């Protein structure tokens, strides 16, 4: 049976965090608040838990979830290369609503789905989730909704959609923005073939803010010139998994 904790109450916060850590350790799913929308989370290094997350949302392996991390050191451990331009983005927008797709370390023993050798990473600006990440390690996190439905901005919204597939729901009230993270593909900077950063989903961080940091490294705005071939830009974009 699922458990819901109102984390605005100190006693429930302590109990909820303990149960959430236990659930992650058992390979179960939890729903957590973030600075964007509510997310459904699993141990990123448990293939069974990640498969459970995808099944709960009604997704396939072609939509792997992003990974939430507690800081840039974890990003450096997960990505095979962190280009200087990405370091500048992280300094400006982390913690916050920017998810960055980079080539993954080939030695990582995980299975997030069909990532094509990439990993999508974000550091959330939410103290409860950051504390949890420090204790659990990286979490695979996707927006807490069924595929095709609106992202949950309250824990109750997530519970209505995901029900008993989730072990623990942590309620921290309505999301502060209700807008998903922006997802960018920075693999071109690492591979060096086409030194451009592509916007896969525009969310809380807009293109103007990105261009202030990246300049000409950011792809041309839509409609100004042809861009790279289409990729899935819906609820999930490639390794973005509909990330929170």
C-alpha positions as CSV (number, residue, x, y, z in Angstrom):
1,X,0.0,0.0,0.0
2,X,1.3,3.5,-0.9
3,X,2.1,6.0,1.9
4,X,1.6,9.7,1.6
5,X,3.5,12.1,3.9
6,X,2.8,15.9,4.3
7,X,6.3,17.1,4.5
8,X,5.2,20.6,5.6
9,X,4.8,18.9,9.0
10,X,8.2,18.3,10.6
11,X,7.3,14.9,12.0
12,X,5.9,13.7,8.7
13,X,8.9,15.1,6.9
14,X,11.3,12.9,9.0
15,X,9.1,9.8,8.6
16,X,8.6,10.4,4.9
17,X,12.3,10.9,4.2
18,X,13.1,7.7,6.1
19,X,10.4,5.7,4.2
20,X,11.6,7.2,0.9
21,X,15.2,6.1,1.4
22,X,14.0,2.6,2.4
23,X,11.8,2.5,-0.7
24,X,14.6,3.5,-3.0
25,X,16.9,0.9,-1.4
26,X,14.2,-1.8,-2.1
27,X,14.0,-0.8,-5.8
28,X,10.6,0.8,-5.3
29,X,9.3,4.1,-6.7
30,X,8.7,7.4,-4.9
31,X,7.1,10.7,-5.8
32,X,9.0,13.8,-4.8
33,X,8.5,17.5,-5.2
34,X,11.1,19.5,-7.2
35,X,11.6,23.1,-8.1
36,X,9.7,22.5,-11.4
37,X,7.0,19.8,-11.2
38,X,6.5,16.6,-9.1
39,X,8.7,13.7,-10.2
40,X,8.6,10.0,-9.9
41,X,11.9,8.6,-8.9
42,X,13.9,5.3,-8.8
43,X,17.4,4.2,-8.1
44,X,19.3,5.0,-11.3
45,X,21.6,2.0,-10.9
46,X,18.7,-0.5,-10.5
47,X,17.6,-1.7,-13.9
48,X,14.5,-3.3,-12.4
49,X,13.6,0.0,-10.6
50,X,14.0,2.0,-13.8
51,X,11.9,-0.5,-15.7
52,X,9.3,-0.2,-13.0
53,X,9.3,3.6,-13.4
54,X,8.8,3.4,-17.2
55,X,6.0,0.9,-16.8
56,X,4.2,3.1,-14.2
57,X,4.2,6.0,-16.7
58,X,3.2,3.8,-19.6
59,X,6.5,4.4,-21.5
60,X,9.0,2.3,-23.3
61,X,12.7,2.0,-23.3
62,X,12.8,4.6,-26.2
63,X,12.1,7.3,-23.6
64,X,14.8,6.9,-20.9
65,X,14.4,9.1,-17.8
66,X,16.8,11.9,-16.8
67,X,19.0,11.6,-13.7
68,X,18.9,14.0,-10.8
69,X,22.2,14.6,-9.0
70,X,23.2,16.5,-5.9
71,X,26.0,18.6,-7.6
72,X,28.5,19.0,-10.4
73,X,30.9,16.4,-9.1
74,X,28.3,13.7,-9.7
75,X,27.8,15.1,-13.2
76,X,31.5,14.7,-13.9
77,X,31.3,11.1,-12.7
78,X,28.3,10.3,-14.9
79,X,29.4,12.1,-18.1
80,X,32.4,11.1,-20.1
81,X,33.2,14.8,-20.8
82,X,31.9,18.1,-19.4
83,X,32.9,20.8,-21.9
84,X,33.8,24.3,-20.6
85,X,30.6,25.8,-22.0
86,X,28.6,23.2,-20.0
87,X,30.5,24.2,-16.9
88,X,29.4,27.8,-17.5
89,X,25.8,26.7,-17.9
90,X,26.0,24.7,-14.6
91,X,27.5,27.7,-12.8
92,X,24.6,29.9,-14.0
93,X,21.6,27.6,-13.8
94,X,22.3,24.9,-11.2
95,X,20.7,24.2,-9.0
96,X,17.7,24.9,-11.2
97,X,15.5,24.0,-14.1
98,X,18.1,23.0,-16.8
99,X,18.6,19.4,-17.8
100,X,21.7,18.7,-19.8
101,X,22.3,15.8,-22.2
102,X,25.9,14.6,-22.4
103,X,27.8,11.5,-23.5
104,X,27.6,9.0,-20.6
105,X,30.6,7.3,-19.0
106,X,30.9,4.0,-20.9
107,X,31.8,2.1,-17.7
108,X,28.5,2.9,-15.9
109,X,26.7,-0.2,-14.8
110,X,23.2,0.9,-15.3
111,X,20.3,0.6,-17.8
112,X,18.2,3.7,-18.2
113,X,16.8,2.5,-21.5
114,X,17.7,3.4,-25.1
115,X,20.0,6.3,-24.3
116,X,22.3,5.9,-27.3
117,X,25.2,6.4,-25.0
118,X,24.0,9.6,-23.4
119,X,22.7,10.7,-20.0
120,X,20.4,13.6,-19.2
121,X,21.4,15.2,-15.9
122,X,19.9,18.0,-13.7
123,X,20.6,19.3,-10.2
124,X,17.2,20.4,-8.7
125,X,16.8,23.5,-6.6
126,X,14.8,21.8,-3.9
127,X,16.4,21.2,-0.4
128,X,14.3,18.1,0.3
129,X,15.3,16.4,-2.9
130,X,19.0,17.5,-2.6
131,X,19.1,16.0,0.9
132,X,17.6,12.7,-0.5
133,X,20.1,12.6,-3.4
134,X,23.0,13.0,-1.0
135,X,21.9,9.9,0.8
136,X,20.6,7.7,-2.1
137,X,23.0,8.8,-4.9
138,X,21.7,9.6,-8.4
139,X,18.0,9.0,-9.0
140,X,16.2,8.4,-12.3
141,X,13.4,10.9,-12.2
142,X,10.6,11.5,-14.7
143,X,7.6,13.8,-14.4
144,X,5.0,12.2,-12.1
145,X,2.3,11.7,-14.7
146,X,1.0,9.1,-17.1
147,X,2.3,9.5,-20.6
148,X,0.2,12.1,-22.5
149,X,-1.2,13.6,-19.3
150,X,-0.2,17.0,-17.8
151,X,2.7,17.0,-15.4
152,X,1.6,16.8,-11.7
153,X,2.0,20.1,-9.8
154,X,0.7,18.6,-6.6
155,X,1.3,15.2,-4.9
156,X,-2.4,14.4,-5.1
157,X,-2.3,14.8,-8.9
158,X,0.5,12.3,-9.1
159,X,-1.3,9.9,-6.8
160,X,-4.4,10.0,-8.9
161,X,-2.4,9.0,-12.0
162,X,0.2,6.6,-10.6
163,X,-1.6,5.1,-7.6
164,X,-0.2,2.0,-6.0
165,X,2.7,1.7,-8.5
166,X,4.4,4.2,-6.2
167,X,5.4,3.2,-2.7
168,X,5.9,6.7,-1.1
169,X,4.5,10.1,-2.0
170,X,6.2,13.1,-0.5
171,X,3.8,16.1,-0.5
172,X,5.3,19.6,-0.2
173,X,2.4,21.6,-1.5
174,X,2.0,23.0,-5.0
175,X,5.0,23.2,-7.3
176,X,6.5,26.7,-7.2
177,X,6.6,27.1,-11.0
178,X,4.6,24.2,-12.5
179,X,6.9,24.5,-15.5
180,X,9.1,21.5,-16.5
181,X,12.9,21.9,-16.9
182,X,14.5,23.0,-20.1
183,X,16.3,20.2,-21.8
184,X,19.4,20.8,-24.0
185,X,21.5,18.4,-26.0
186,X,25.2,19.4,-25.5
187,X,26.7,16.2,-26.9
188,X,27.9,18.1,-30.0
189,X,30.2,20.1,-27.8
190,X,31.8,16.9,-26.4
191,X,31.9,15.0,-29.7
192,X,33.2,18.0,-31.6
193,X,31.4,17.1,-34.9
194,X,28.9,20.0,-34.7
195,X,29.7,22.4,-31.9
196,X,26.2,23.4,-31.2
197,X,23.8,23.1,-28.3
198,X,20.3,22.0,-29.2
199,X,17.2,22.8,-27.3
200,X,15.1,19.6,-27.0
201,X,12.4,21.1,-24.8
202,X,12.1,24.8,-23.7
203,X,10.9,25.0,-20.2
204,X,11.7,27.2,-17.2
205,X,15.0,28.4,-18.7
206,X,14.3,30.2,-22.0
207,X,16.5,30.5,-25.1
208,X,17.5,34.1,-24.3
209,X,18.9,33.1,-21.0
210,X,20.8,30.2,-22.7
211,X,22.1,32.5,-25.4
212,X,23.5,34.9,-22.9
213,X,25.8,32.1,-21.7
214,X,26.4,30.2,-24.9
215,X,26.4,32.9,-27.6
216,X,26.8,31.3,-31.0
217,X,27.2,27.8,-29.5
218,X,23.4,27.7,-29.2
219,X,21.5,26.5,-32.2
220,X,19.6,29.1,-34.2
221,X,16.1,30.0,-33.0
222,X,13.3,28.1,-34.7
223,X,12.3,29.6,-38.0
224,X,15.6,31.3,-38.6
225,X,17.4,28.4,-40.3
226,X,17.1,24.7,-40.7
227,X,18.1,22.7,-37.6
228,X,19.1,19.1,-37.1
229,X,16.7,16.3,-37.9
230,X,13.6,16.1,-35.6
231,X,13.8,14.2,-32.3
232,X,11.0,13.4,-29.9
233,X,10.0,16.8,-28.5
234,X,6.9,15.7,-26.6
235,X,6.5,14.6,-23.0
236,X,10.0,13.3,-23.3
237,X,12.9,14.3,-25.6
238,X,15.4,11.5,-26.3
239,X,17.2,10.9,-23.1
240,X,15.0,13.4,-21.4
241,X,12.3,11.1,-20.3
242,X,9.8,13.8,-19.6
243,X,12.0,15.0,-16.8
244,X,10.8,17.0,-13.9
